[in-house]
């Protein structure tokens, strides 16, 4: 096995007492001395700083933004042309079977597209982009920038101390601003359901920026453990668990991410991998659906727990794809797939934990209301 | 008090043994969110899985340290599993077992030996 890679904040994590684990090929902090529960609560009430430098940062550049947009629209079912300069969207690389190859954020940064992709998929994504789009489009996998996320109700006030223009940004806006003396690419977005920012910073200035943010009394570094419980409560998918090559965007409840222009009857309908299945499911529905699952008892239901329609007998109807304890909900929360006819709020199904079938209520997502500045 | 390699502590109270997990174990497990206890009256054998502890990270089992009958469980843990983190050697106890063979206690470590194990 290859040695684990380190982000520019590795020494800082150790200095702050982080417990490190291997994740997507990187040595990453899973928690700090505060612990998962308190880190989670801190992010929901103050501001949490996350090292997400393991994620892939990629630039797509054509002769114009429109040229790059035309190229990218061949690979994702999103309206890339219609994205205004200074705005960001959520996207999905689909495969020919209509499944999901990766999920990503992409931004119109004037003359080029900037995207952030999952760490575990980054190398494969870049290879795929090159195979499909070169030589017309240049693909640059950035190795000289770190990525930080500052999330929570105090994030705006903290970041505004470094640049007042932060306050003018709205949810999914992107902006280039100097922070800690370096050119940062900032988006008002995140993976927690809270208001917040994601900041691409040159590696050389990364530690200065992190230390400056951590110096604020409302900011704590937050590990992968709380990152997972925060995104789970926010109903956000984790690639490779809640979505993957065998789940379609419609099954995953991500139809909202496919804009009208790419749907049947739209200006640029179809023309992406798996369009036949995905457009078909958009009009006729999909056989199964991702739902929120709220176990009625206190026992967490983790990934892999089988879901049954009845308390006894019968074959499984689905399974949990992410699950655990929700510190804000103060109880167990999970997501999983069930047949579409059962995917209605208030339906009771059963999850099998250690041989016992325990009642689970199907609920609409998210578990905790989003707190975005629209 | 005696200690097992599974990081349980065992305290003899007359013909009963009170069982919990050590502070080291509770710290390693992280925030505990659910504890599944056996039923009072269950007869258990040494090394049976009798307790499941769910932390924010994962589920782990606790094994019965002795043969015997579960006479009492800690009712507070149902609503307040965090007591195991807050006071593992006191309010965070799991169950009491009426032992049938106290010589099984001889297999376990004293505090000095346990401290050496975790150091």
Interface residues (C-beta under 8 A of the other chain):
Chain A: X30 X31 X35 X36 X37 X225 X229 X298 X299 X300 X302 X324 X325 X327 X332 X354
Chain B: X30 X31 X33 X34 X36 X52 X54 X56 X57 X58 X59 X78 X81
